[in-house]
């Protein structure tokens, strides 16, 4: 098991109230919810999105949602977005896919949090390694990340 990650080190240096959960790595959002003991909609997934060359943002959405690309382009006022490959995502964030989190990332990036998250209380976001997560109040999370909140998702099908 991972004892420390850059994300946990950053969180330890804050006055935020949170709880670290360590489980076996999950194979799906549904399994992650079971292992963490929270509903799928309270699991947060963090994606790194490319706006342009060397220009990325974090997009955080609930586990039962997917990016609505038209809404995200409008929120970021751009015409084109893409997902970087696994190597580029790791170079930008310092984290492997499936363990990406805005906390402690190798590159400080702007954070967009989907509006559906603002209405939640307790959420679970990745802790920087597979099987490591952090339960935290959604309002505290948004404030700590200095995130912009925008409607950028749609229900997963």
Helices and strands as residue ranges (DSSP letters): H 6-12, E 18-22, H 29-36, G 40-42, E 43-52, E 55-62, E 65-67, H 69-76, E 82-83, H 86-93, E 110-114, H 115-118, E 122-129, E 132-137, H 138-144, E 148-150, E 153-155
